Amino acid sequence: MPADPDVVIVGGGLAGLAAARRLHRAGVPWRLVEAGDRIGGRVATDEVDGYRLDRGFQVLNTAYPKLGTLLDPDTLNLGWFTSGVLVRRGGELVRLVHPVREPAGTPGTALAGIGTFTDRLRFALLATGCATLPPRRLLDAAESTSETALRRAGLSDAIIEELLRPFLSGVLVDRELETSSRVLAMVLRSFVRGRIGLPAEGMGALPRAVAAPLPADLIDLRTPVTAVASGRVRTADGELRCRAVLVAVDPPAAAELLPTLPPVRMHSYTTYYHSAAAPPLIEPILLLDGDRRELVANTVVLSNAVPGYAPAGRHLVATSVVGPSAPPEPVVRAEAARLYGRPTDEWEHLTTISIPHALPAAPPPQGRLRKPVALGDGLYVAGDHRDSPSIQGALASGWRAAGAVLHDLRAGQGGPRAPGAAPTGRR
């Protein structure tokens, strides 16, 4: 093993990389160990026969606050989705769009047959409030489940079941909408304030961009960690000694390494990738099921947003299902035919990607969406289970955990040099 650093980061996902960036900027010696053969964790892209297949349908929201701290989104050469959705309801497709970003579609949205005009007005007021109020006000509001918050806003069953449950189930990976209303507020805030896109080289380009300023020789891939303790990280290649250990792996793996962490329930997500000779839609827009069948969360032609996601002459369709029970591919293909109103018999099934640990559940109470990252004895933890369940949460938690490490190191706390150091608050 290399020389012992001050800080060892366990895990090369977005949280671990964000932590490394802050430590590197501060000039603190660090090293990152990652069990896989690449960085990125749950954010990765496989290139297969000219297709870019993300590890499940994911998007990048330009309103994530921590994104701009770590990179210039323009360097990702983003392709954009329409700021809105299509909803299949019976024999019609209903189009609802962001009135500022898609002004030409505003009249159609106002007259859309999803819920009542009052529903649409109330939801617009709710989303606008989330976008314009200071975050602290949103996080001080009374907390409930997302579904309760929507009903308290005066929204009817029709708009919740035909629009908001299908849409939010894909975003939160939670069809029951048990997620905290404070997470919902942050989600609505980001969708109103930001644009939604995909990097030209796939979502895997995001962790590569975060890691770009870091020295590659400080990142050890294919290095699984078997145990951590105060001032020590044990791997198959040997043991690293350090002053601080920052665990930034997914919640189940973090609980194995840090038994004092409370268990985190995880939501599962499955994406079916199909290739088509002709796109079932020509617009880069998310298609939802408003018929209350509760099988497919959403489907989208990814190559409409980023043509490079498919080889020339082909089109890539991603159809996603929430929950642990993934239906057979022919069932999903039949549902896609109903949703698009186009035959799918000639579609080629490329692959199905099931992610049993896609996002951590975040039921109330979530408080201010910041769980402790300093565990004491020179041990720290980061990941989207410590902040909001999102890319933003992963990046923010890694940055925050690195800040806690820096604070304690400067205060003379740490593993071998200060055994038994106490946590220093909810940092």
Buried (B, 14 or more C-beta within 10 A) or exposed (E): BEEBBBBBBBBBBBBBBBBBBBBBEBEBBBBBBBBBEBBBBBBBBBEEEBBBBBBBBBBBBBBBBBBEEBBEBEEBBBBBBBBBBBBBBEEEBBBBBBBEBBEEBBEBBEEBEBBEEEBBEBBBEBBEBBBEBEBEEBBEBEBBBBBBBBBEBEBBEBBBBBBBBBBBBBBBBBBBBBBBBBBBBBBBBBBBBBBBBBBBBBBBBBBBBBBEEBEEEBBBBEBEBEEBBBBBBBBEEEEBBBBBBBBBBBBBBBBBBBEEBEEBEBBBBBBBBBBBEEBBBEBBBBBBBBBEEBBBBBBBBBBBBBBBBBBEEBBBBBBBBBBEEBBEBEBBBBBBBBBBEBEBEEBEBBEBBBBEBBBBBBBBEBEBBBBBBBBBBBBBBBBBBBBBBBBBBBBBBBBBBBBBBBBBBEEEBBBBBBEEBEBBEBB
